[in-house]
Amino acid sequence: FGAQSWQVQWRRWVTSSHGANVTPPALSVVGMCRSRDHGRMPSVGALVTPIEKVSQRSAYFLGKPNPLMLRYALAKLNVRSRDAVVIGDRMETDIRCGLEATLDTVLVLTGVQRVEDLASFPYRPSFVLRSVGDVAAVLSGEAVEAVDPDVEAVDTS
């Protein structure tokens, strides 16, 4: 974390200890570095627990996987759920958020998650694609082979 991140969290703590709500953007305690070589590192959720303890208030997480964010965006854009899809590379945030908002979900394997990770989650994305590039192929009408046999293949024919 950089100095600015700590300053932002400190301001939130000071505000929350004087009666304001604690509203961090996400609940994950650990995240993955951009480079898989560096492994896991603390995320926003790791800082929230001490703030909750000191302020004696519970945090309400506004970011993923809270579906409120997606519901608000859909309403603001006047888009129906059946006409939207969540595309992401993290099961515990992106895909969970889409599922909790009752949207179709697409997991792309060019980010954090790998196909072998799917077995450790009690839920599944609607579709799994090898890369973000496959999203463009699907949108242009090409059929793309499913990565995981437990989820649907994308067939636009």
PyRosetta script that sets phi, psi and omega in degrees:
from pyrosetta import init, pose_from_sequence

init()
pose = pose_from_sequence("FGAQSWQVQWRRWVTSSHGANVTPPALSVVGMCRSRDHGRMPSVGALVTPIEKVSQRSAYFLGKPNPLMLRYALAKLNVRSRDAVVIGDRMETDIRCGLEATLDTVLVLTGVQRVEDLASFPYRPSFVLRSVGDVAAVLSGEAVEAVDPDVEAVDTS")
pose.set_psi(1, 139.9)
pose.set_omega(1, 177.0)
pose.set_phi(2, -85.1)
pose.set_psi(2, 170.2)
pose.set_omega(2, -179.7)
pose.set_phi(3, -59.4)
pose.set_psi(3, -37.1)
pose.set_omega(3, -179.0)
pose.set_phi(4, -64.3)
pose.set_psi(4, -40.8)
pose.set_omega(4, 178.6)
pose.set_phi(5, -60.4)
pose.set_psi(5, -43.5)
pose.set_omega(5, 179.6)
pose.set_phi(6, -65.3)
pose.set_psi(6, -38.4)
pose.set_omega(6, 179.0)
pose.set_phi(7, -64.3)
pose.set_psi(7, -41.5)
pose.set_omega(7, 178.3)
pose.set_phi(8, -62.2)
pose.set_psi(8, -46.0)
pose.set_omega(8, 179.9)
pose.set_phi(9, -64.4)
pose.set_psi(9, -38.7)
pose.set_omega(9, 178.8)
pose.set_phi(10, -62.6)
pose.set_psi(10, -44.7)
pose.set_omega(10, 178.3)
pose.set_phi(11, -60.8)
pose.set_psi(11, -40.1)
pose.set_omega(11, 177.8)
pose.set_phi(12, -62.6)
pose.set_psi(12, -40.7)
pose.set_omega(12, -180.0)
pose.set_phi(13, -64.7)
pose.set_psi(13, -46.6)
pose.set_omega(13, -179.4)
pose.set_phi(14, -60.4)
pose.set_psi(14, -44.9)
pose.set_omega(14, 179.4)
pose.set_phi(15, -64.0)
pose.set_psi(15, -43.7)
pose.set_omega(15, -177.1)
pose.set_phi(16, -68.6)
pose.set_psi(16, -31.1)
pose.set_omega(16, -179.2)
pose.set_phi(17, -74.8)
pose.set_psi(17, -10.3)
pose.set_omega(17, 177.5)
pose.set_phi(18, -108.2)
pose.set_psi(18, 23.8)
pose.set_omega(18, 171.8)
pose.set_phi(19, 106.4)
pose.set_psi(19, -10.2)
pose.set_omega(19, 178.6)
pose.set_phi(20, -79.4)
pose.set_psi(20, 163.6)
pose.set_omega(20, 178.5)
pose.set_phi(21, -78.8)
pose.set_psi(21, 149.8)
pose.set_omega(21, 174.3)
pose.set_phi(22, -92.6)
pose.set_psi(22, 113.6)
pose.set_omega(22, -177.6)
pose.set_phi(23, -129.9)
pose.set_psi(23, 75.2)
pose.set_omega(23, 177.5)
pose.set_phi(24, -71.2)
pose.set_psi(24, 158.5)
pose.set_omega(24, -176.2)
pose.set_phi(25, -76.0)
pose.set_psi(25, -21.5)
pose.set_omega(25, -176.9)
pose.set_phi(26, -153.7)
pose.set_psi(26, 161.9)
pose.set_omega(26, -176.7)
pose.set_phi(27, -105.9)
pose.set_psi(27, -5.4)
pose.set_omega(27, -175.9)
pose.set_phi(28, -63.6)
pose.set_psi(28, 134.3)
pose.set_omega(28, -179.5)
pose.set_phi(29, -83.6)
pose.set_psi(29, -36.4)
pose.set_omega(29, 176.5)
pose.set_phi(30, -129.6)
pose.set_psi(30, 152.9)
pose.set_omega(30, 177.2)
pose.set_phi(31, -132.3)
pose.set_psi(31, 176.8)
pose.set_omega(31, 178.1)
pose.set_phi(32, -103.0)
pose.set_psi(32, 139.1)
pose.set_omega(32, 173.5)
pose.set_phi(33, -67.5)
pose.set_psi(33, 160.1)
pose.set_omega(33, 175.6)
pose.set_phi(34, -56.1)
pose.set_psi(34, -40.7)
pose.set_omega(34, 178.5)
pose.set_phi(35, -93.5)
pose.set_psi(35, 123.8)
pose.set_omega(35, 179.9)
pose.set_phi(36, -63.5)
pose.set_psi(36, -17.1)
pose.set_omega(36, 179.8)
pose.set_phi(37, -64.6)
pose.set_psi(37, -28.3)
pose.set_omega(37, -177.7)
pose.set_phi(38, -90.4)
pose.set_psi(38, -9.0)
pose.set_omega(38, 174.4)
pose.set_phi(39, 68.9)
pose.set_psi(39, -146.9)
pose.set_omega(39, -174.3)
pose.set_phi(40, -89.2)
pose.set_psi(40, 152.2)
pose.set_omega(40, 179.8)
pose.set_phi(41, -145.1)
pose.set_psi(41, 160.7)
pose.set_omega(41, -179.6)
pose.set_phi(42, -61.5)
pose.set_psi(42, 144.7)
pose.set_omega(42, 177.1)
pose.set_phi(43, -122.4)
pose.set_psi(43, -173.2)
pose.set_omega(43, -174.7)
pose.set_phi(44, -55.9)
pose.set_psi(44, -41.7)
pose.set_omega(44, -178.1)
pose.set_phi(45, -58.4)
pose.set_psi(45, -28.6)
pose.set_omega(45, 178.5)
pose.set_phi(46, -66.9)
pose.set_psi(46, -27.3)
pose.set_omega(46, 179.4)
pose.set_phi(47, -88.6)
pose.set_psi(47, -20.6)
pose.set_omega(47, -174.3)
pose.set_phi(48, -73.9)
pose.set_psi(48, -40.7)
pose.set_omega(48, -177.3)
pose.set_phi(49, -55.9)
pose.set_psi(49, -48.4)
pose.set_omega(49, 177.1)
pose.set_phi(50, -62.3)
pose.set_psi(50, -36.1)
pose.set_omega(50, 178.6)
pose.set_phi(51, -65.5)
pose.set_psi(51, -40.8)
pose.set_omega(51, 177.4)
pose.set_phi(52, -62.1)
pose.set_psi(52, -42.8)
pose.set_omega(52, -179.4)
pose.set_phi(53, -63.2)
pose.set_psi(53, -46.9)
pose.set_omega(53, -177.3)
pose.set_phi(54, -69.6)
pose.set_psi(54, -41.5)
pose.set_omega(54, -176.8)
pose.set_phi(55, -82.6)
pose.set_psi(55, -14.8)
pose.set_omega(55, -176.3)
pose.set_phi(56, 57.5)
pose.set_psi(56, 37.0)
pose.set_omega(56, 177.3)
pose.set_phi(57, -131.5)
pose.set_psi(57, 148.3)
pose.set_omega(57, 176.0)
pose.set_phi(58, -89.7)
pose.set_psi(58, 140.5)
pose.set_omega(58, 178.9)
pose.set_phi(59, -80.0)
pose.set_psi(59, 147.1)
pose.set_omega(59, 171.0)
pose.set_phi(60, -114.3)
pose.set_psi(60, 113.0)
pose.set_omega(60, -174.1)
pose.set_phi(61, -82.9)
pose.set_psi(61, 122.9)
pose.set_omega(61, -176.6)
pose.set_phi(62, -90.8)
pose.set_psi(62, -25.8)
pose.set_omega(62, -176.0)
pose.set_phi(63, -85.8)
pose.set_psi(63, -168.4)
pose.set_omega(63, 179.1)
pose.set_phi(64, -60.8)
pose.set_psi(64, 138.0)
pose.set_omega(64, 11.3)
pose.set_phi(65, -96.0)
pose.set_psi(65, 19.4)
pose.set_omega(65, 178.8)
pose.set_phi(66, -64.5)
pose.set_psi(66, 119.0)
pose.set_omega(66, -177.0)
pose.set_phi(67, -71.8)
pose.set_psi(67, -10.9)
pose.set_omega(67, 179.4)
pose.set_phi(68, -56.5)
pose.set_psi(68, -39.1)
pose.set_omega(68, 180.0)
pose.set_phi(69, -59.9)
pose.set_psi(69, -45.6)
pose.set_omega(69, -179.8)
pose.set_phi(70, -69.4)
pose.set_psi(70, -41.3)
pose.set_omega(70, 179.3)
pose.set_phi(71, -60.1)
pose.set_psi(71, -43.0)
pose.set_omega(71, 178.7)
pose.set_phi(72, -62.6)
pose.set_psi(72, -45.1)
pose.set_omega(72, -179.4)
pose.set_phi(73, -63.1)
pose.set_psi(73, -42.9)
pose.set_omega(73, 178.9)
pose.set_phi(74, -61.7)
pose.set_psi(74, -43.8)
pose.set_omega(74, 179.3)
pose.set_phi(75, -64.3)
pose.set_psi(75, -44.0)
pose.set_omega(75, -178.8)
pose.set_phi(76, -62.7)
pose.set_psi(76, -37.2)
pose.set_omega(76, -179.2)
pose.set_phi(77, -89.9)
pose.set_psi(77, -4.1)
pose.set_omega(77, -178.5)
pose.set_phi(78, 57.8)
pose.set_psi(78, 47.0)
pose.set_omega(78, 179.9)
pose.set_phi(79, -114.0)
pose.set_psi(79, 134.6)
pose.set_omega(79, 177.5)
pose.set_phi(80, -80.6)
pose.set_psi(80, 151.6)
pose.set_omega(80, -179.2)
pose.set_phi(81, -55.4)
pose.set_psi(81, -39.9)
pose.set_omega(81, -177.1)
pose.set_phi(82, -69.0)
pose.set_psi(82, -14.0)
pose.set_omega(82, 179.7)
pose.set_phi(83, -101.0)
pose.set_psi(83, 8.1)
pose.set_omega(83, -176.8)
pose.set_phi(84, -124.4)
pose.set_psi(84, 157.6)
pose.set_omega(84, 176.9)
pose.set_phi(85, -145.2)
pose.set_psi(85, 147.0)
pose.set_omega(85, 175.3)
pose.set_phi(86, -103.3)
pose.set_psi(86, 126.1)
pose.set_omega(86, 178.2)
pose.set_phi(87, -112.8)
pose.set_psi(87, 126.5)
pose.set_omega(87, -179.8)
pose.set_phi(88, -157.4)
pose.set_psi(88, 172.6)
pose.set_omega(88, -179.0)
pose.set_phi(89, -115.6)
pose.set_psi(89, 7.8)
pose.set_omega(89, -180.0)
pose.set_phi(90, -127.8)
pose.set_psi(90, 123.4)
pose.set_omega(90, 179.9)
pose.set_phi(91, -65.2)
pose.set_psi(91, -44.5)
pose.set_omega(91, -172.1)
pose.set_phi(92, -74.7)
pose.set_psi(92, -14.2)
pose.set_omega(92, 178.4)
pose.set_phi(93, -119.5)
pose.set_psi(93, -68.6)
pose.set_omega(93, -174.2)
pose.set_phi(94, -60.0)
pose.set_psi(94, -55.2)
pose.set_omega(94, -175.1)
pose.set_phi(95, -69.6)
pose.set_psi(95, -43.4)
pose.set_omega(95, 178.0)
pose.set_phi(96, -60.2)
pose.set_psi(96, -41.7)
pose.set_omega(96, 178.9)
pose.set_phi(97, -59.8)
pose.set_psi(97, -47.6)
pose.set_omega(97, 179.0)
pose.set_phi(98, -62.2)
pose.set_psi(98, -43.6)
pose.set_omega(98, 179.5)
pose.set_phi(99, -64.3)
pose.set_psi(99, -42.2)
pose.set_omega(99, 179.8)
pose.set_phi(100, -68.8)
pose.set_psi(100, -21.6)
pose.set_omega(100, 175.7)
pose.set_phi(101, -92.1)
pose.set_psi(101, 6.4)
pose.set_omega(101, -179.2)
pose.set_phi(102, 58.7)
pose.set_psi(102, 39.5)
pose.set_omega(102, 176.2)
pose.set_phi(103, -107.2)
pose.set_psi(103, 156.7)
pose.set_omega(103, 170.2)
pose.set_phi(104, -67.4)
pose.set_psi(104, 150.0)
pose.set_omega(104, -177.1)
pose.set_phi(105, -129.6)
pose.set_psi(105, 147.4)
pose.set_omega(105, 177.2)
pose.set_phi(106, -128.1)
pose.set_psi(106, 118.5)
pose.set_omega(106, 174.6)
pose.set_phi(107, -94.1)
pose.set_psi(107, 125.2)
pose.set_omega(107, 174.7)
pose.set_phi(108, -104.7)
pose.set_psi(108, 138.4)
pose.set_omega(108, -173.3)
pose.set_phi(109, -93.6)
pose.set_psi(109, 16.5)
pose.set_omega(109, 179.0)
pose.set_phi(110, -93.2)
pose.set_psi(110, 5.6)
pose.set_omega(110, -179.9)
pose.set_phi(111, -116.4)
pose.set_psi(111, -126.3)
pose.set_omega(111, -172.6)
pose.set_phi(112, -75.8)
pose.set_psi(112, -49.0)
pose.set_omega(112, -171.9)
pose.set_phi(113, -78.4)
pose.set_psi(113, 148.5)
pose.set_omega(113, 174.3)
pose.set_phi(114, -117.9)
pose.set_psi(114, 158.6)
pose.set_omega(114, -176.3)
pose.set_phi(115, -59.7)
pose.set_psi(115, -34.8)
pose.set_omega(115, -179.9)
pose.set_phi(116, -69.6)
pose.set_psi(116, -17.1)
pose.set_omega(116, 177.8)
pose.set_phi(117, -72.1)
pose.set_psi(117, -23.0)
pose.set_omega(117, -174.3)
pose.set_phi(118, -58.2)
pose.set_psi(118, -33.3)
pose.set_omega(118, -178.3)
pose.set_phi(119, -63.4)
pose.set_psi(119, -21.7)
pose.set_omega(119, -177.8)
pose.set_phi(120, -86.7)
pose.set_psi(120, 0.2)
pose.set_omega(120, -179.6)
pose.set_phi(121, -110.3)
pose.set_psi(121, 142.0)
pose.set_omega(121, -179.5)
pose.set_phi(122, -81.1)
pose.set_psi(122, 1.1)
pose.set_omega(122, -180.0)
pose.set_phi(123, -132.0)
pose.set_psi(123, 163.1)
pose.set_omega(123, -177.4)
pose.set_phi(124, -129.3)
pose.set_psi(124, 146.7)
pose.set_omega(124, 172.4)
pose.set_phi(125, -71.4)
pose.set_psi(125, 161.4)
pose.set_omega(125, 176.8)
pose.set_phi(126, -66.0)
pose.set_psi(126, -38.6)
pose.set_omega(126, -178.4)
pose.set_phi(127, -141.4)
pose.set_psi(127, 151.6)
pose.set_omega(127, 173.9)
pose.set_phi(128, -126.0)
pose.set_psi(128, 125.9)
pose.set_omega(128, 178.5)
pose.set_phi(129, -118.8)
pose.set_psi(129, 150.0)
pose.set_omega(129, -178.6)
pose.set_phi(130, -66.3)
pose.set_psi(130, -34.8)
pose.set_omega(130, -176.5)
pose.set_phi(131, -152.2)
pose.set_psi(131, 167.6)
pose.set_omega(131, 175.0)
pose.set_phi(132, -63.2)
pose.set_psi(132, -31.0)
pose.set_omega(132, 177.5)
pose.set_phi(133, -59.5)
pose.set_psi(133, -30.6)
pose.set_omega(133, 177.4)
pose.set_phi(134, -66.3)
pose.set_psi(134, -26.5)
pose.set_omega(134, 177.7)
pose.set_phi(135, -62.2)
pose.set_psi(135, -44.7)
pose.set_omega(135, 178.5)
pose.set_phi(136, -62.3)
pose.set_psi(136, -39.0)
pose.set_omega(136, 179.2)
pose.set_phi(137, -63.3)
pose.set_psi(137, -43.4)
pose.set_omega(137, 179.4)
pose.set_phi(138, -63.5)
pose.set_psi(138, -43.8)
pose.set_omega(138, -179.7)
pose.set_phi(139, -64.1)
pose.set_psi(139, -27.6)
pose.set_omega(139, 178.6)
pose.set_phi(140, -87.9)
pose.set_psi(140, 3.9)
pose.set_omega(140, 174.2)
pose.set_phi(141, 97.4)
pose.set_psi(141, 3.9)
pose.set_omega(141, 179.3)
pose.set_phi(142, -80.4)
pose.set_psi(142, 145.2)
pose.set_omega(142, 173.2)
pose.set_phi(143, -80.4)
pose.set_psi(143, 137.1)
pose.set_omega(143, -179.6)
pose.set_phi(144, -123.7)
pose.set_psi(144, 133.1)
pose.set_omega(144, -179.0)
pose.set_phi(145, -69.0)
pose.set_psi(145, 137.2)
pose.set_omega(145, 177.3)
pose.set_phi(146, -68.2)
pose.set_psi(146, 145.6)
pose.set_omega(146, 179.8)
pose.set_phi(147, -84.5)
pose.set_psi(147, -42.1)
pose.set_omega(147, -176.5)
pose.set_phi(148, -111.1)
pose.set_psi(148, 126.5)
pose.set_omega(148, -178.6)
pose.set_phi(149, -64.9)
pose.set_psi(149, -14.8)
pose.set_omega(149, 179.4)
pose.set_phi(150, -81.6)
pose.set_psi(150, -6.7)
pose.set_omega(150, 178.4)
pose.set_phi(151, -121.5)
pose.set_psi(151, 163.8)
pose.set_omega(151, -175.2)
pose.set_phi(152, -71.0)
pose.set_psi(152, 146.5)
pose.set_omega(152, 171.2)
pose.set_phi(153, -81.5)
pose.set_psi(153, 151.8)
pose.set_omega(153, 178.1)
pose.set_phi(154, -90.4)
pose.set_psi(154, 114.0)
pose.set_omega(154, 179.5)
pose.set_phi(155, -128.6)
pose.set_psi(155, 112.6)
pose.set_omega(155, -177.1)
pose.set_phi(156, -99.2)
pose.set_psi(156, 6.8)
pose.set_omega(156, -178.8)
pose.set_phi(157, -79.1)
pose.dump_pdb("model.pdb")
